[in-house]
Amino acid sequence: MQDLNLIQQLAVFVLPLIFAITVHESAHGWMADKLGDHTARSMGRVTVNPIPHIDLVGTIIVPLALYAMTTLAGGGGLIFGWAKPVPINPRNFKNYRRDTALTAAAGPMSNFIMLLIWAMVLRLSMGLESGAGWLAEPLAYMAVGGILINAILGVLNLLPILPLDGGRVLASLLPPRLSMSYAKLEPWGLFILIGLMVTGILWPLMRPMLQLVQTLAYSVAGLM
Protein backbone atom coordinates (compact mmCIF):
# COMPACT_ATOMS: atom_id res chain seq x y z
CA MET A 1 0.00 0.00 0.00
CA GLN A 2 2.99 2.31 0.47
CA ASP A 3 3.31 2.47 -3.34
CA LEU A 4 -0.06 4.25 -3.58
CA ASN A 5 -0.75 7.85 -2.70
CA LEU A 6 -3.62 8.67 -0.35
CA ILE A 7 -6.18 9.25 -3.12
CA GLN A 8 -5.30 5.92 -4.76
CA GLN A 9 -5.56 4.13 -1.42
CA LEU A 10 -9.02 5.58 -0.81
CA ALA A 11 -10.14 4.52 -4.31
CA VAL A 12 -8.88 0.97 -3.74
CA PHE A 13 -10.67 0.78 -0.38
CA VAL A 14 -14.15 1.87 -1.53
CA LEU A 15 -15.49 -1.51 -2.74
CA PRO A 16 -14.03 -3.65 0.08
CA LEU A 17 -15.20 -1.06 2.60
CA ILE A 18 -18.80 -0.99 1.37
CA PHE A 19 -19.06 -4.78 1.40
CA ALA A 20 -17.28 -5.15 4.75
CA ILE A 21 -19.76 -2.86 6.48
CA THR A 22 -22.93 -3.95 4.69
CA VAL A 23 -22.27 -7.71 4.87
CA HIS A 24 -21.51 -7.21 8.57
CA GLU A 25 -25.00 -5.78 9.09
CA SER A 26 -26.64 -8.36 6.84
CA ALA A 27 -25.00 -11.11 8.93
CA HIS A 28 -26.77 -9.80 12.02
CA GLY A 29 -30.10 -10.01 10.19
CA TRP A 30 -29.33 -13.46 8.78
CA MET A 31 -28.46 -14.88 12.19
CA ALA A 32 -31.51 -13.29 13.82
CA ASP A 33 -33.67 -14.78 11.06
CA LYS A 34 -32.23 -18.25 11.72
CA LEU A 35 -32.95 -17.82 15.44
CA GLY A 36 -36.59 -16.89 15.00
CA ASP A 37 -36.66 -13.12 14.45
CA HIS A 38 -37.71 -12.43 10.85
CA THR A 39 -37.87 -8.64 11.20
CA ALA A 40 -34.80 -7.94 9.08
CA ARG A 41 -35.85 -10.37 6.34
CA SER A 42 -39.32 -8.84 6.14
CA MET A 43 -37.68 -5.45 5.53
CA GLY A 44 -35.33 -6.73 2.83
CA ARG A 45 -32.19 -6.40 4.94
CA VAL A 46 -30.95 -9.99 4.75
CA THR A 47 -29.06 -9.41 1.50
CA VAL A 48 -25.48 -8.83 0.36
CA ASN A 49 -26.75 -6.09 -1.95
CA PRO A 50 -25.15 -3.04 -0.30
CA ILE A 51 -27.78 -0.53 -1.43
CA PRO A 52 -30.38 -1.23 1.33
CA HIS A 53 -27.63 -1.05 3.97
CA ILE A 54 -25.61 2.00 2.92
CA ASP A 55 -25.60 5.02 5.19
CA LEU A 56 -23.90 7.85 3.27
CA VAL A 57 -22.22 9.27 6.35
CA GLY A 58 -21.37 6.05 8.21
CA THR A 59 -20.54 3.79 5.25
CA ILE A 60 -18.67 6.23 3.01
CA ILE A 61 -17.76 9.62 4.48
CA VAL A 62 -16.66 8.77 8.03
CA PRO A 63 -14.54 5.66 7.22
CA LEU A 64 -12.69 7.31 4.34
CA ALA A 65 -12.20 10.58 6.22
CA LEU A 66 -10.99 8.74 9.34
CA TYR A 67 -8.58 6.64 7.27
CA ALA A 68 -7.25 9.75 5.52
CA MET A 69 -6.78 11.71 8.76
CA THR A 70 -5.10 8.87 10.68
CA THR A 71 -2.86 8.06 7.70
CA LEU A 72 -1.73 11.67 7.36
CA ALA A 73 -1.18 11.82 11.12
CA GLY A 74 0.97 8.69 10.99
CA GLY A 75 -1.53 6.64 12.98
CA GLY A 76 -1.59 3.62 10.68
CA GLY A 77 -4.84 4.29 8.84
CA LEU A 78 -7.66 3.46 11.26
CA ILE A 79 -11.02 2.56 9.73
CA PHE A 80 -14.36 2.69 11.50
CA GLY A 81 -17.83 3.00 10.04
CA TRP A 82 -21.36 1.73 10.10
CA ALA A 83 -24.29 0.89 7.86
CA LYS A 84 -27.97 1.43 8.56
CA PRO A 85 -28.67 -0.69 11.65
CA VAL A 86 -30.47 -3.94 10.88
CA PRO A 87 -33.76 -4.08 12.83
CA ILE A 88 -33.72 -6.85 15.43
CA ASN A 89 -36.55 -7.75 17.81
CA PRO A 90 -35.03 -9.95 20.56
CA ARG A 91 -38.50 -10.77 21.89
CA ASN A 92 -38.83 -13.17 18.96
CA PHE A 93 -35.83 -15.21 20.11
CA LYS A 94 -36.41 -18.56 21.79
CA ASN A 95 -33.47 -17.99 24.14
CA TYR A 96 -33.06 -14.24 24.62
CA ARG A 97 -29.53 -14.14 26.06
CA ARG A 98 -27.97 -16.86 23.92
CA ASP A 99 -29.57 -15.71 20.68
CA THR A 100 -28.72 -12.06 21.31
CA ALA A 101 -25.07 -13.04 21.77
CA LEU A 102 -25.06 -15.17 18.61
CA THR A 103 -26.71 -12.41 16.58
CA ALA A 104 -24.16 -9.86 17.80
CA ALA A 105 -21.22 -12.20 17.13
CA ALA A 106 -22.38 -12.86 13.55
CA GLY A 107 -21.21 -9.40 12.45
CA PRO A 108 -17.51 -9.72 13.35
CA MET A 109 -17.50 -13.35 12.21
CA SER A 110 -18.66 -12.23 8.76
CA ASN A 111 -15.70 -9.84 8.63
CA PHE A 112 -13.28 -12.66 9.42
CA ILE A 113 -14.85 -14.81 6.67
CA MET A 114 -14.47 -11.92 4.21
CA LEU A 115 -10.89 -11.47 5.41
CA LEU A 116 -10.19 -15.07 4.38
CA ILE A 117 -11.93 -14.57 1.02
CA TRP A 118 -9.84 -11.47 0.26
CA ALA A 119 -6.68 -13.41 1.19
CA MET A 120 -7.67 -16.02 -1.40
CA VAL A 121 -8.31 -13.24 -3.94
CA LEU A 122 -4.79 -11.95 -3.21
CA ARG A 123 -3.37 -15.39 -3.90
CA LEU A 124 -5.41 -15.58 -7.11
CA SER A 125 -4.06 -12.21 -8.27
CA MET A 126 -0.51 -13.47 -7.84
CA GLY A 127 -1.21 -16.40 -10.15
CA LEU A 128 -2.79 -14.52 -13.04
CA GLU A 129 -1.22 -15.28 -16.40
CA SER A 130 0.43 -12.60 -18.50
CA GLY A 131 -2.71 -12.14 -20.61
CA ALA A 132 -4.58 -10.91 -17.55
CA GLY A 133 -1.60 -9.18 -16.02
CA TRP A 134 -3.30 -5.80 -16.32
CA LEU A 135 -5.80 -7.01 -13.71
CA ALA A 136 -3.30 -8.50 -11.28
CA GLU A 137 -1.96 -5.33 -9.65
CA PRO A 138 -5.27 -3.49 -8.99
CA LEU A 139 -6.85 -6.76 -7.82
CA ALA A 140 -3.95 -7.35 -5.44
CA TYR A 141 -4.21 -3.84 -4.01
CA MET A 142 -7.97 -4.24 -3.56
CA ALA A 143 -7.45 -7.61 -1.85
CA VAL A 144 -4.90 -6.11 0.54
CA GLY A 145 -7.40 -3.35 1.28
CA GLY A 146 -10.13 -5.93 1.90
CA ILE A 147 -7.88 -7.86 4.27
CA LEU A 148 -6.98 -4.74 6.24
CA ILE A 149 -10.53 -3.36 6.42
CA ASN A 150 -12.14 -6.62 7.52
CA ALA A 151 -9.42 -7.32 10.07
CA ILE A 152 -9.91 -3.87 11.62
CA LEU A 153 -13.72 -3.98 11.60
CA GLY A 154 -13.82 -7.54 12.93
CA VAL A 155 -11.36 -6.93 15.77
CA LEU A 156 -12.75 -3.49 16.62
CA ASN A 157 -16.29 -4.82 16.92
CA LEU A 158 -15.13 -7.57 19.28
CA LEU A 159 -14.01 -5.02 21.87
CA PRO A 160 -16.22 -5.42 24.98
CA ILE A 161 -17.57 -1.88 24.75
CA LEU A 162 -21.26 -1.19 24.21
CA PRO A 163 -22.71 -0.57 21.66
CA LEU A 164 -20.07 -2.62 19.79
CA ASP A 165 -20.89 -6.26 19.09
CA GLY A 166 -18.35 -7.46 21.63
CA GLY A 167 -20.13 -5.41 24.27
CA ARG A 168 -23.47 -7.00 23.37
CA VAL A 169 -21.94 -10.48 23.56
CA LEU A 170 -20.46 -9.70 26.98
CA ALA A 171 -23.75 -8.23 28.23
CA SER A 172 -25.52 -11.45 27.20
CA LEU A 173 -22.99 -13.62 29.03
CA LEU A 174 -22.89 -11.71 32.31
CA PRO A 175 -25.27 -12.61 35.17
CA PRO A 176 -28.55 -10.69 34.74
CA ARG A 177 -27.98 -8.15 37.52
CA LEU A 178 -24.40 -7.43 36.42
CA SER A 179 -25.56 -7.27 32.80
CA MET A 180 -28.09 -4.57 33.67
CA SER A 181 -25.40 -2.52 35.40
CA TYR A 182 -23.05 -2.98 32.46
CA ALA A 183 -25.77 -1.89 30.01
CA LYS A 184 -25.90 1.50 31.75
CA LEU A 185 -22.47 2.24 30.26
CA GLU A 186 -23.82 2.10 26.69
CA PRO A 187 -24.54 5.87 26.39
CA TRP A 188 -20.85 6.45 27.18
CA GLY A 189 -19.50 3.75 24.86
CA LEU A 190 -18.82 6.02 21.90
CA PHE A 191 -17.00 8.51 24.14
CA ILE A 192 -14.90 5.69 25.59
CA LEU A 193 -14.00 4.56 22.06
CA ILE A 194 -13.10 8.09 20.97
CA GLY A 195 -11.02 8.49 24.12
CA LEU A 196 -9.08 5.32 23.30
CA MET A 197 -8.47 6.63 19.78
CA VAL A 198 -7.38 10.12 20.86
CA THR A 199 -5.04 8.85 23.59
CA GLY A 200 -3.39 6.39 21.21
CA ILE A 201 -4.38 3.37 23.30
CA LEU A 202 -6.75 1.78 20.78
CA TRP A 203 -4.26 0.84 18.07
CA PRO A 204 -1.73 -0.91 20.38
CA LEU A 205 -4.68 -2.63 22.08
CA MET A 206 -5.92 -4.04 18.77
CA ARG A 207 -2.57 -4.75 17.09
CA PRO A 208 -1.89 -8.27 18.51
CA MET A 209 -5.33 -9.54 17.48
CA LEU A 210 -5.04 -7.82 14.08
CA GLN A 211 -1.73 -9.56 13.45
CA LEU A 212 -3.17 -12.90 14.57
CA VAL A 213 -6.26 -12.88 12.33
CA GLN A 214 -4.28 -11.68 9.30
CA THR A 215 -1.59 -14.31 9.84
CA LEU A 216 -4.23 -17.04 10.10
CA ALA A 217 -5.93 -15.83 6.91
CA TYR A 218 -2.64 -15.72 5.00
CA SER A 219 -1.77 -19.22 6.24
CA VAL A 220 -5.14 -20.72 5.25
CA ALA A 221 -4.92 -19.05 1.82
CA GLY A 222 -1.45 -20.52 1.30
CA LEU A 223 0.35 -17.17 1.34
CA MET A 224 2.74 -18.12 4.16
SEMARLO-402730 format. One record per residue (C-alpha): y, x, z; residue in one letter. Coordinates in steps of 0.2 Angstrom, whole numbers, padded with zeros to 4 digits, always signed. Layout:
<torbas>
YXZA ...
</torbas>
This chain:
<torbas>
+0000+0000+0000M +0012+0015+0002Q +0012+0017-0017D +0021+0000-0018L +0039-0004-0013N +0043-0018-0002L +0046-0031-0016I +0030-0027-0024Q +0021-0028-0007Q +0028-0045-0004L +0023-0051-0022A +0005-0044-0019V +0004-0053-0002F +0009-0071-0008V -0008-0077-0014L -0018-0070+0000P -0005-0076+0013L -0005-0094+0007I -0024-0095+0007F -0026-0086+0024A -0014-0099+0032I -0020-0115+0023T -0039-0111+0024V -0036-0108+0043H -0029-0125+0045E -0042-0133+0034S -0056-0125+0045A -0049-0134+0060H -0050-0150+0051G -0067-0147+0044W -0074-0142+0061M -0066-0158+0069A -0074-0168+0055D -0091-0161+0059K -0089-0165+0077L -0084-0183+0075G -0066-0183+0072D -0062-0189+0054H -0043-0189+0056T -0040-0174+0045A -0052-0179+0032R -0044-0197+0031S -0027-0188+0028M -0034-0177+0014G -0032-0161+0025R -0050-0155+0024V -0047-0145+0008T -0044-0127+0002V -0030-0134-0010N -0015-0126-0001P -0003-0139-0007I -0006-0152+0007P -0005-0138+0020H +0010-0128+0015I +0025-0128+0026D +0039-0120+0016L +0046-0111+0032V +0030-0107+0041G +0019-0103+0026T +0031-0093+0015I +0048-0089+0022I +0044-0083+0040V +0028-0073+0036P +0037-0063+0022L +0053-0061+0031A +0044-0055+0047L +0033-0043+0036Y +0049-0036+0028A +0059-0034+0044M +0044-0025+0053T +0040-0014+0039T +0058-0009+0037L +0059-0006+0056A +0043+0005+0055G +0033-0008+0065G +0018-0008+0053G +0021-0024+0044G +0017-0038+0056L +0013-0055+0049I +0013-0072+0057F +0015-0089+0050G +0009-0107+0051W +0004-0121+0039A +0007-0140+0043K -0003-0143+0058P -0020-0152+0054V -0020-0169+0064P -0034-0169+0077I -0039-0183+0089N -0050-0175+0103P -0054-0193+0109R -0066-0194+0095N -0076-0179+0101F -0093-0182+0109K -0090-0167+0121N -0071-0165+0123Y -0071-0148+0130R -0084-0140+0120R -0079-0148+0103D -0060-0144+0107T -0065-0125+0109A -0076-0125+0093L -0062-0134+0083T -0049-0121+0089A -0061-0106+0086A -0064-0112+0068A -0047-0106+0062G -0049-0088+0067P -0067-0087+0061M -0061-0093+0044S -0049-0078+0043N -0063-0066+0047F -0074-0074+0033I -0060-0072+0021M -0057-0054+0027L -0075-0051+0022L -0073-0060+0005I -0057-0049+0001W -0067-0033+0006A -0080-0038-0007M -0066-0042-0020V -0060-0024-0016L -0077-0017-0019R -0078-0027-0036L -0061-0020-0041S -0067-0003-0039M -0082-0006-0051G -0073-0014-0065L -0076-0006-0082E -0063+0002-0093S -0061-0014-0103G -0055-0023-0088A -0046-0008-0080G -0029-0017-0082W -0035-0029-0069L -0042-0016-0056A -0027-0010-0048E -0017-0026-0045P -0034-0034-0039L -0037-0020-0027A -0019-0021-0020Y -0021-0040-0018M -0038-0037-0009A -0031-0024+0003V -0017-0037+0006G -0030-0051+0010G -0039-0039+0021I -0024-0035+0031L -0017-0053+0032I -0033-0061+0038N -0037-0047+0050A -0019-0050+0058I -0020-0069+0058L -0038-0069+0065G -0035-0057+0079V -0017-0064+0083L -0024-0081+0085N -0038-0076+0096L -0025-0070+0109L -0027-0081+0125P -0009-0088+0124I -0006-0106+0121L -0003-0114+0108P -0013-0100+0099L -0031-0104+0095D -0037-0092+0108G -0027-0101+0121G -0035-0117+0117R -0052-0110+0118V -0049-0102+0135L -0041-0119+0141A -0057-0128+0136S -0068-0115+0145L -0059-0114+0162L -0063-0126+0176P -0053-0143+0174P -0041-0140+0188R -0037-0122+0182L -0036-0128+0164S -0023-0140+0168M -0013-0127+0177S -0015-0115+0162Y -0009-0129+0150A +0008-0130+0159K +0011-0112+0151L +0010-0119+0133E +0029-0123+0132P +0032-0104+0136W +0019-0097+0124G +0030-0094+0110L +0043-0085+0121F +0028-0074+0128I +0023-0070+0110L +0040-0065+0105I +0042-0055+0121G +0027-0045+0117L +0033-0042+0099M +0051-0037+0104V +0044-0025+0118T +0032-0017+0106G +0017-0022+0117I +0009-0034+0104L +0004-0021+0090W -0005-0009+0102P -0013-0023+0110L -0020-0030+0094M -0024-0013+0085R -0041-0009+0093P -0048-0027+0087M -0039-0025+0070L -0048-0009+0067Q -0065-0016+0073L -0064-0031+0062V -0058-0021+0047Q -0072-0008+0049T -0085-0021+0051L -0079-0030+0035A -0079-0013+0025Y -0096-0009+0031S -0104-0026+0026V -0095-0025+0009A -0103-0007+0006G -0086+0002+0007L -0091+0014+0021M 
</torbas>
